[in-house]
Amino acid sequence: MTIHADLDLTRYEHTDAASIRELLLDVHDEVYEGSEDPLAGREEFAKFVDHWSSREGFACVVGYDQGEPVGYAYGAPLSAATTWWANVTPPLPGEFTAEPGSRTFALSELMVRDRWRGTGAARAIHDELLRGRAEERVTLLVHKEHSKVRALYEGWGYREVGEVVPFEGAPDLCAMVLDLR
């Protein structure tokens, strides 16, 4: 197996979304195969892919190992009309949640296929996605019950700012933030 240093990290934008949609869904299907998460099915996940990739500021990085997709990360800046912070408990101060549309990048997905887990591929993909971002910070949501994943993000510098169930049917999630400046 090739380690992360040899990955080809390819950036994609909103205009590339249609060309990578099936790749994103196929990698997701493999990563979540056998999952009992009601939001993990292909059709449900496709709604998230389409929502995020339709945004003007959408950014995605796919890692390839000798042409084979290893995993990816994607997201977009939070808009001024975002409800991202609305249900976070404890409630966050207004100066923290105010979004002018250029302050916070929301990392919606980061996933790596099983063969490349533990190789540093996730960190390489993550760092490439955030490299050169103009926003002050990045936020993500992680399953509250996944303490190992939360610890991984904390090791990368993220801090937990609260808990949230962002919409009906979603699991309990932890909202995390990483300052980019």
FIKOLZA-1660 file (N, C-alpha, C; in steps of 0.1 Angstrom, whole numbers, plus 5000, padded with zeros to 4 digits):
% residues 181
   i   px   py   pz ch aa at
   1 5008 4988 5000  A  M  N
   1 5000 5000 5000  A  M CA
   1 5009 5012 5000  A  M  C
   2 5005 5022 4992  A  T  N
   2 5012 5035 4992  A  T CA
   2 5008 5044 5003  A  T  C
   3 5017 5051 5009  A  I  N
   3 5013 5060 5020  A  I CA
   3 5009 5073 5014  A  I  C
   4 5003 5081 5023  A  H  N
   4 4997 5094 5019  A  H CA
   4 5007 5103 5011  A  H  C
   5 5019 5103 5014  A  A  N
   5 5029 5112 5007  A  A CA
   5 5029 5110 4992  A  A  C
   6 5024 5098 4987  A  D  N
   6 5024 5095 4973  A  D CA
   6 5010 5097 4967  A  D  C
   7 5001 5103 4974  A  L  N
   7 4988 5105 4969  A  L CA
   7 4988 5116 4959  A  L  C
   8 4980 5115 4949  A  D  N
   8 4977 5126 4939  A  D CA
   8 4964 5133 4945  A  D  C
   9 4966 5145 4950  A  L  N
   9 4955 5152 4956  A  L CA
   9 4949 5162 4945  A  L  C
  10 4937 5159 4941  A  T  N
  10 4931 5167 4930  A  T CA
  10 4920 5175 4935  A  T  C
  11 4920 5188 4932  A  R  N
  11 4910 5198 4936  A  R CA
  11 4899 5199 4926  A  R  C
  12 4887 5200 4931  A  Y  N
  12 4875 5202 4922  A  Y CA
  12 4867 5213 4928  A  Y  C
  13 4859 5220 4919  A  E  N
  13 4850 5231 4923  A  E CA
  13 4836 5228 4919  A  E  C
  14 4828 5238 4922  A  H  N
  14 4813 5237 4918  A  H CA
  14 4811 5233 4904  A  H  C
  15 4819 5239 4895  A  T  N
  15 4817 5236 4881  A  T CA
  15 4821 5222 4877  A  T  C
  16 4828 5215 4886  A  D  N
  16 4832 5201 4883  A  D CA
  16 4823 5191 4890  A  D  C
  17 4813 5195 4897  A  A  N
  17 4804 5187 4905  A  A CA
  17 4798 5175 4897  A  A  C
  18 4793 5178 4886  A  A  N
  18 4786 5167 4878  A  A CA
  18 4796 5156 4874  A  A  C
  19 4808 5160 4871  A  S  N
  19 4818 5150 4867  A  S CA
  19 4823 5141 4878  A  S  C
  20 4822 5145 4891  A  I  N
  20 4827 5137 4902  A  I CA
  20 4816 5131 4910  A  I  C
  21 4803 5134 4907  A  R  N
  21 4792 5130 4915  A  R CA
  21 4792 5115 4917  A  R  C
  22 4793 5107 4907  A  E  N
  22 4792 5092 4908  A  E CA
  22 4804 5087 4916  A  E  C
  23 4816 5093 4915  A  L  N
  23 4828 5089 4922  A  L CA
  23 4825 5091 4937  A  L  C
  24 4820 5103 4941  A  L  N
  24 4817 5106 4955  A  L CA
  24 4807 5096 4960  A  L  C
  25 4797 5093 4953  A  L  N
  25 4786 5083 4957  A  L CA
  25 4792 5069 4959  A  L  C
  26 4800 5065 4949  A  D  N
  26 4806 5052 4949  A  D CA
  26 4815 5050 4961  A  D  C
  27 4824 5060 4964  A  V  N
  27 4833 5059 4976  A  V CA
  27 4824 5058 4988  A  V  C
  28 4814 5067 4989  A  H  N
  28 4805 5067 5001  A  H CA
  28 4799 5053 5003  A  H  C
  29 4794 5047 4992  A  D  N
  29 4787 5034 4993  A  D CA
  29 4797 5024 4999  A  D  C
  30 4809 5024 4995  A  E  N
  30 4819 5015 5000  A  E CA
  30 4822 5017 5015  A  E  C
  31 4824 5030 5018  A  V  N
  31 4827 5033 5032  A  V CA
  31 4816 5030 5041  A  V  C
  32 4804 5032 5037  A  Y  N
  32 4792 5030 5046  A  Y CA
  32 4785 5017 5044  A  Y  C
  33 4791 5008 5036  A  E  N
  33 4785 4995 5034  A  E CA
  33 4782 4988 5047  A  E  C
  34 4770 4984 5049  A  G  N
  34 4766 4977 5061  A  G CA
  34 4762 4986 5073  A  G  C
  35 4762 4999 5070  A  S  N
  35 4759 5008 5081  A  S CA
  35 4744 5008 5084  A  S  C
  36 4741 5010 5096  A  E  N
  36 4726 5010 5100  A  E CA
  36 4722 5025 5101  A  E  C
  37 4730 5034 5098  A  D  N
  37 4727 5049 5098  A  D CA
  37 4716 5051 5088  A  D  C
  38 4704 5056 5092  A  P  N
  38 4694 5059 5082  A  P CA
  38 4697 5069 5071  A  P  C
  39 4707 5077 5074  A  L  N
  39 4711 5088 5064  A  L CA
  39 4723 5083 5055  A  L  C
  40 4727 5070 5057  A  A  N
  40 4739 5066 5050  A  A CA
  40 4736 5059 5036  A  A  C
  41 4723 5057 5033  A  G  N
  41 4719 5052 5020  A  G CA
  41 4723 5061 5009  A  G  C
  42 4725 5055 4997  A  R  N
  42 4730 5062 4985  A  R CA
  42 4720 5074 4982  A  R  C
  43 4707 5071 4982  A  E  N
  43 4698 5081 4978  A  E CA
  43 4698 5093 4988  A  E  C
  44 4699 5090 5001  A  E  N
  44 4699 5100 5011  A  E CA
  44 4712 5108 5010  A  E  C
  45 4723 5101 5008  A  F  N
  45 4736 5108 5007  A  F CA
  45 4737 5117 4995  A  F  C
  46 4731 5112 4984  A  A  N
  46 4731 5120 4971  A  A CA
  46 4725 5133 4973  A  A  C
  47 4715 5134 4982  A  K  N
  47 4709 5147 4985  A  K CA
  47 4719 5157 4991  A  K  C
  48 4727 5152 5000  A  F  N
  48 4738 5160 5006  A  F CA
  48 4748 5164 4996  A  F  C
  49 4752 5155 4987  A  V  N
  49 4762 5158 4977  A  V CA
  49 4757 5169 4968  A  V  C
  50 4744 5167 4964  A  D  N
  50 4738 5177 4954  A  D CA
  50 4736 5190 4961  A  D  C
  51 4733 5190 4974  A  H  N
  51 4731 5203 4981  A  H CA
  51 4744 5211 4982  A  H  C
  52 4755 5204 4987  A  W  N
  52 4767 5211 4989  A  W CA
  52 4774 5214 4975  A  W  C
  53 4774 5205 4966  A  S  N
  53 4781 5208 4953  A  S CA
  53 4774 5218 4944  A  S  C
  54 4761 5221 4947  A  S  N
  54 4754 5231 4940  A  S CA
  54 4758 5245 4944  A  S  C
  55 4765 5246 4955  A  R  N
  55 4769 5260 4961  A  R CA
  55 4781 5265 4953  A  R  C
  56 4780 5278 4951  A  E  N
  56 4791 5285 4943  A  E CA
  56 4805 5282 4949  A  E  C
  57 4806 5282 4962  A  G  N
  57 4819 5281 4968  A  G CA
  57 4823 5267 4971  A  G  C
  58 4816 5257 4966  A  F  N
  58 4819 5243 4968  A  F CA
  58 4834 5240 4964  A  F  C
  59 4840 5232 4973  A  A  N
  59 4854 5228 4971  A  A CA
  59 4855 5213 4975  A  A  C
  60 4862 5206 4967  A  C  N
  60 4864 5191 4970  A  C CA
  60 4878 5188 4966  A  C  C
  61 4884 5179 4975  A  V  N
  61 4897 5173 4971  A  V CA
  61 4895 5158 4972  A  V  C
  62 4899 5151 4961  A  V  N
  62 4899 5137 4960  A  V CA
  62 4914 5132 4960  A  V  C
  63 4917 5122 4969  A  G  N
  63 4930 5116 4969  A  G CA
  63 4930 5104 4960  A  G  C
  64 4940 5102 4952  A  Y  N
  64 4941 5091 4943  A  Y CA
  64 4955 5084 4946  A  Y  C
  65 4955 5071 4945  A  D  N
  65 4967 5063 4947  A  D CA
  65 4968 5055 4934  A  D  C
  66 4977 5059 4925  A  Q  N
  66 4979 5053 4912  A  Q CA
  66 4966 5052 4905  A  Q  C
  67 4959 5063 4905  A  G  N
  67 4946 5064 4897  A  G CA
  67 4934 5059 4904  A  G  C
  68 4936 5052 4916  A  E  N
  68 4924 5047 4923  A  E CA
  68 4920 5057 4934  A  E  C
  69 4907 5060 4935  A  P  N
  69 4903 5070 4945  A  P CA
  69 4904 5064 4959  A  P  C
  70 4911 5071 4968  A  V  N
  70 4914 5067 4982  A  V CA
  70 4903 5073 4991  A  V  C
  71 4899 5085 4988  A  G  N
  71 4889 5092 4996  A  G CA
  71 4888 5106 4992  A  G  C
  72 4879 5113 5000  A  Y  N
  72 4878 5127 4996  A  Y CA
  72 4873 5135 5008  A  Y  C
  73 4873 5148 5006  A  A  N
  73 4867 5158 5015  A  A CA
  73 4861 5169 5007  A  A  C
  74 4849 5174 5012  A  Y  N
  74 4843 5185 5005  A  Y CA
  74 4835 5194 5015  A  Y  C
  75 4832 5206 5010  A  G  N
  75 4824 5215 5018  A  G CA
  75 4823 5228 5010  A  G  C
  76 4818 5238 5017  A  A  N
  76 4815 5252 5011  A  A CA
  76 4814 5262 5023  A  A  C
  77 4816 5275 5019  A  P  N
  77 4815 5285 5030  A  P CA
  77 4800 5286 5034  A  P  C
  78 4798 5289 5047  A  L  N
  78 4785 5291 5052  A  L CA
  78 4780 5304 5047  A  L  C
  79 4768 5305 5043  A  S  N
  79 4762 5317 5038  A  S CA
  79 4757 5326 5049  A  S  C
  80 4754 5338 5046  A  A  N
  80 4749 5348 5056  A  A CA
  80 4735 5343 5061  A  A  C
  81 4728 5335 5054  A  A  N
  81 4715 5330 5058  A  A CA
  81 4716 5316 5064  A  A  C
  82 4727 5311 5067  A  T  N
  82 4729 5298 5073  A  T CA
  82 4721 5296 5086  A  T  C
  83 4717 5283 5088  A  T  N
  83 4711 5279 5101  A  T CA
  83 4720 5269 5108  A  T  C
  84 4733 5269 5103  A  W  N
  84 4742 5259 5109  A  W CA
  84 4743 5260 5124  A  W  C
  85 4743 5272 5130  A  W  N
  85 4745 5273 5144  A  W CA
  85 4732 5274 5152  A  W  C
  86 4721 5274 5145  A  A  N
  86 4708 5277 5152  A  A CA
  86 4704 5267 5163  A  A  C
  87 4707 5255 5161  A  N  N
  87 4703 5245 5171  A  N CA
  87 4714 5240 5180  A  N  C
  88 4726 5246 5180  A  V  N
  88 4737 5242 5188  A  V CA
  88 4734 5245 5203  A  V  C
  89 4736 5235 5211  A  T  N
  89 4735 5237 5226  A  T CA
  89 4748 5234 5233  A  T  C
  90 4752 5242 5242  A  P  N
  90 4745 5254 5246  A  P CA
  90 4745 5265 5235  A  P  C
  91 4735 5274 5235  A  P  N
  91 4735 5284 5224  A  P CA
  91 4748 5292 5224  A  P  C
  92 4753 5295 5212  A  L  N
  92 4765 5302 5211  A  L CA
  92 4762 5317 5209  A  L  C
  93 4772 5326 5214  A  P  N
  93 4770 5340 5213  A  P CA
  93 4768 5345 5198  A  P  C
  94 4761 5356 5197  A  G  N
  94 4758 5361 5183  A  G CA
  94 4771 5365 5176  A  G  C
  95 4781 5370 5183  A  E  N
  95 4793 5373 5176  A  E CA
  95 4800 5361 5170  A  E  C
  96 4798 5349 5176  A  F  N
  96 4804 5337 5172  A  F CA
  96 4796 5332 5160  A  F  C
  97 4783 5333 5160  A  T  N
  97 4774 5327 5149  A  T CA
  97 4772 5336 5137  A  T  C
  98 4775 5349 5138  A  A  N
  98 4773 5358 5127  A  A CA
  98 4781 5353 5115  A  A  C
  99 4774 5351 5104  A  E  N
  99 4781 5347 5092  A  E CA
  99 4779 5356 5080  A  E  C
 100 4789 5364 5076  A  P  N
 100 4787 5373 5065  A  P CA
 100 4788 5365 5051  A  P  C
 101 4791 5352 5051  A  G  N
 101 4792 5345 5039  A  G CA
 101 4806 5342 5035  A  G  C
 102 4816 5347 5043  A  S  N
 102 4830 5345 5040  A  S CA
 102 4838 5341 5052  A  S  C
 103 4832 5339 5063  A  R  N
 103 4839 5337 5076  A  R CA
 103 4842 5323 5079  A  R  C
 104 4833 5314 5076  A  T  N
 104 4834 5300 5080  A  T CA
 104 4832 5290 5068  A  T  C
 105 4842 5281 5067  A  F  N
 105 4841 5270 5057  A  F CA
 105 4835 5258 5064  A  F  C
 106 4824 5253 5059  A  A  N
 106 4818 5241 5065  A  A CA
 106 4824 5228 5058  A  A  C
 107 4831 5220 5065  A  L  N
 107 4836 5207 5060  A  L CA
 107 4825 5197 5062  A  L  C
 108 4818 5194 5051  A  S  N
 108 4806 5186 5051  A  S CA
 108 4810 5171 5052  A  S  C
 109 4820 5167 5044  A  E  N
 109 4823 5152 5044  A  E CA
 109 4838 5151 5043  A  E  C
 110 4843 5141 5050  A  L  N
 110 4857 5136 5049  A  L CA
 110 4856 5121 5051  A  L  C
 111 4860 5113 5040  A  M  N
 111 4859 5099 5041  A  M CA
 111 4871 5093 5033  A  M  C
 112 4876 5082 5039  A  V  N
 112 4887 5074 5033  A  V CA
 112 4883 5059 5032  A  V  C
 113 4886 5053 5021  A  R  N
 113 4883 5039 5020  A  R CA
 113 4891 5031 5029  A  R  C
 114 4886 5020 5033  A  D  N
 114 4892 5011 5044  A  D CA
 114 4907 5008 5042  A  D  C
 115 4911 5005 5030  A  R  N
 115 4925 5001 5027  A  R CA
 115 4935 5012 5030  A  R  C
 116 4930 5025 5030  A  W  N
 116 4939 5036 5032  A  W CA
 116 4938 5042 5046  A  W  C
 117 4929 5037 5055  A  R  N
 117 4928 5042 5068  A  R CA
 117 4940 5040 5076  A  R  C
 118 4944 5049 5084  A  G  N
 118 4956 5048 5092  A  G CA
 118 4969 5051 5085  A  G  C
 119 4968 5056 5073  A  T  N
 119 4980 5059 5065  A  T CA
 119 4983 5074 5065  A  T  C
 120 4975 5082 5070  A  G  N
 120 4976 5096 5069  A  G CA
 120 4969 5102 5057  A  G  C
 121 4962 5094 5050  A  A  N
 121 4955 5099 5038  A  A CA
 121 4944 5109 5042  A  A  C
 122 4937 5106 5052  A  A  N
 122 4926 5116 5056  A  A CA
 122 4932 5129 5059  A  A  C
 123 4943 5130 5067  A  R  N
 123 4949 5143 5070  A  R CA
 123 4954 5150 5058  A  R  C
 124 4960 5142 5049  A  A  N
 124 4965 5149 5036  A  A CA
 124 4954 5155 5028  A  A  C
 125 4943 5147 5027  A  I  N
 125 4932 5152 5019  A  I CA
 125 4926 5164 5026  A  I  C
 126 4924 5164 5039  A  H  N
 126 4918 5175 5048  A  H CA
 126 4927 5187 5046  A  H  C
 127 4940 5186 5048  A  D  N
 127 4949 5197 5047  A  D CA
 127 4949 5203 5033  A  D  C
 128 4948 5195 5023  A  E  N
 128 4948 5201 5009  A  E CA
 128 4935 5208 5007  A  E  C
 129 4924 5203 5012  A  L  N
 129 4911 5210 5010  A  L CA
 129 4912 5224 5017  A  L  C
 130 4918 5225 5028  A  L  N
 130 4919 5238 5036  A  L CA
 130 4930 5247 5032  A  L  C
 131 4940 5242 5024  A  R  N
 131 4951 5250 5020  A  R CA
 131 4947 5262 5012  A  R  C
 132 4951 5274 5017  A  G  N
 132 4948 5286 5009  A  G CA
 132 4934 5291 5011  A  G  C
 133 4926 5285 5020  A  R  N
 133 4912 5290 5022  A  R CA
 133 4913 5304 5027  A  R  C
 134 4903 5313 5023  A  A  N
 134 4903 5327 5027  A  A CA
 134 4895 5328 5040  A  A  C
 135 4887 5318 5044  A  E  N
 135 4879 5319 5056  A  E CA
 135 4888 5319 5069  A  E  C
 136 4882 5325 5080  A  E  N
 136 4889 5325 5093  A  E CA
 136 4889 5312 5100  A  E  C
 137 4879 5304 5097  A  R  N
 137 4878 5291 5104  A  R CA
 137 4870 5281 5096  A  R  C
 138 4871 5268 5101  A  V  N
 138 4864 5257 5094  A  V CA
 138 4856 5251 5105  A  V  C
 139 4844 5246 5102  A  T  N
 139 4835 5239 5111  A  T CA
 139 4831 5225 5105  A  T  C
 140 4828 5216 5114  A  L  N
 140 4823 5203 5109  A  L CA
 140 4814 5197 5120  A  L  C
 141 4807 5187 5117  A  L  N
 141 4798 5180 5126  A  L CA
 141 4802 5166 5126  A  L  C
 142 4804 5160 5138  A  V  N
 142 4808 5146 5139  A  V CA
 142 4798 5139 5149  A  V  C
 143 4795 5127 5146  A  H  N
 143 4786 5119 5155  A  H CA
 143 4792 5120 5169  A  H  C
 144 4783 5123 5178  A  K  N
 144 4786 5124 5193  A  K CA
 144 4792 5111 5198  A  K  C
 145 4787 5100 5193  A  E  N
 145 4791 5086 5198  A  E CA
 145 4804 5082 5192  A  E  C
 146 4810 5089 5183  A  H  N
 146 4822 5085 5176  A  H CA
 146 4834 5092 5183  A  H  C
 147 4837 5088 5195  A  S  N
 147 4847 5095 5203  A  S CA
 147 4861 5094 5196  A  S  C
 148 4864 5083 5189  A  K  N
 148 4877 5081 5183  A  K CA
 148 4878 5092 5171  A  K  C
 149 4868 5094 5164  A  V  N
 149 4868 5104 5153  A  V CA
 149 4869 5118 5159  A  V  C
 150 4862 5121 5169  A  R  N
 150 4863 5134 5176  A  R CA
 150 4877 5136 5181  A  R  C
 151 4883 5126 5187  A  A  N
 151 4897 5127 5192  A  A CA
 151 4907 5130 5180  A  A  C
 152 4904 5123 5169  A  L  N
 152 4913 5126 5157  A  L CA
 152 4912 5141 5153  A  L  C
 153 4900 5146 5152  A  Y  N
 153 4898 5160 5149  A  Y CA
 153 4905 5169 5159  A  Y  C
 154 4903 5166 5172  A  E  N
 154 4909 5174 5182  A  E CA
 154 4925 5174 5181  A  E  C
 155 4930 5162 5177  A  G  N
 155 4944 5161 5174  A  G CA
 155 4949 5170 5163  A  G  C
 156 4940 5173 5154  A  W  N
 156 4943 5182 5143  A  W CA
 156 4940 5197 5146  A  W  C
 157 4936 5199 5158  A  G  N
 157 4934 5213 5163  A  G CA
 157 4919 5218 5164  A  G  C
 158 4910 5209 5161  A  Y  N
 158 4896 5213 5162  A  Y CA
 158 4892 5213 5177  A  Y  C
 159 4882 5222 5181  A  R  N
 159 4877 5222 5194  A  R CA
 159 4861 5221 5193  A  R  C
 160 4856 5214 5203  A  E  N
 160 4841 5212 5203  A  E CA
 160 4835 5225 5208  A  E  C
 161 4824 5230 5202  A  V  N
 161 4817 5242 5206  A  V CA
 161 4803 5239 5211  A  V  C
 162 4798 5227 5209  A  G  N
 162 4785 5224 5214  A  G CA
 162 4780 5211 5207  A  G  C
 163 4767 5208 5210  A  E  N
 163 4761 5196 5204  A  E CA
 163 4749 5201 5196  A  E  C
 164 4745 5193 5186  A  V  N
 164 4734 5197 5177  A  V CA
 164 4727 5185 5171  A  V  C
 165 4714 5186 5168  A  V  N
 165 4707 5177 5159  A  V CA
 165 4702 5187 5149  A  V  C
 166 4709 5188 5137  A  P  N
 166 4706 5198 5127  A  P CA
 166 4693 5197 5120  A  P  C
 167 4687 5186 5119  A  F  N
 167 4674 5184 5113  A  F CA
 167 4668 5171 5118  A  F  C
 168 4655 5170 5116  A  E  N
 168 4648 5158 5120  A  E CA
 168 4654 5145 5114  A  E  C
 169 4656 5135 5122  A  G  N
 169 4662 5123 5117  A  G CA
 169 4677 5122 5118  A  G  C
 170 4683 5134 5121  A  A  N
 170 4698 5134 5122  A  A CA
 170 4702 5128 5136  A  A  C
 171 4714 5123 5137  A  P  N
 171 4719 5118 5150  A  P CA
 171 4723 5130 5158  A  P  C
 172 4727 5127 5171  A  D  N
 172 4733 5137 5179  A  D CA
 172 4747 5139 5174  A  D  C
 173 4750 5152 5172  A  L  N
 173 4763 5155 5166  A  L CA
 173 4770 5165 5175  A  L  C
 174 4783 5166 5174  A  C  N
 174 4791 5176 5180  A  C CA
 174 4796 5186 5170  A  C  C
 175 4794 5199 5172  A  A  N
 175 4799 5209 5164  A  A CA
 175 4813 5212 5168  A  A  C
 176 4822 5212 5158  A  M  N
 176 4836 5215 5161  A  M CA
 176 4841 5226 5152  A  M  C
 177 4851 5233 5156  A  V  N
 177 4857 5245 5149  A  V CA
 177 4872 5244 5150  A  V  C
 178 4878 5248 5138  A  L  N
 178 4892 5249 5137  A  L CA
 178 4895 5263 5132  A  L  C
 179 4903 5271 5140  A  D  N
 179 4907 5284 5135  A  D CA
 179 4918 5283 5125  A  D  C
 180 4916 5290 5114  A  L  N
 180 4926 5289 5103  A  L CA
 180 4936 5300 5103  A  L  C
 181 4934 5310 5112  A  R  N
 181 4943 5322 5114  A  R CA
 181 4948 5322 5128  A  R  C
% end
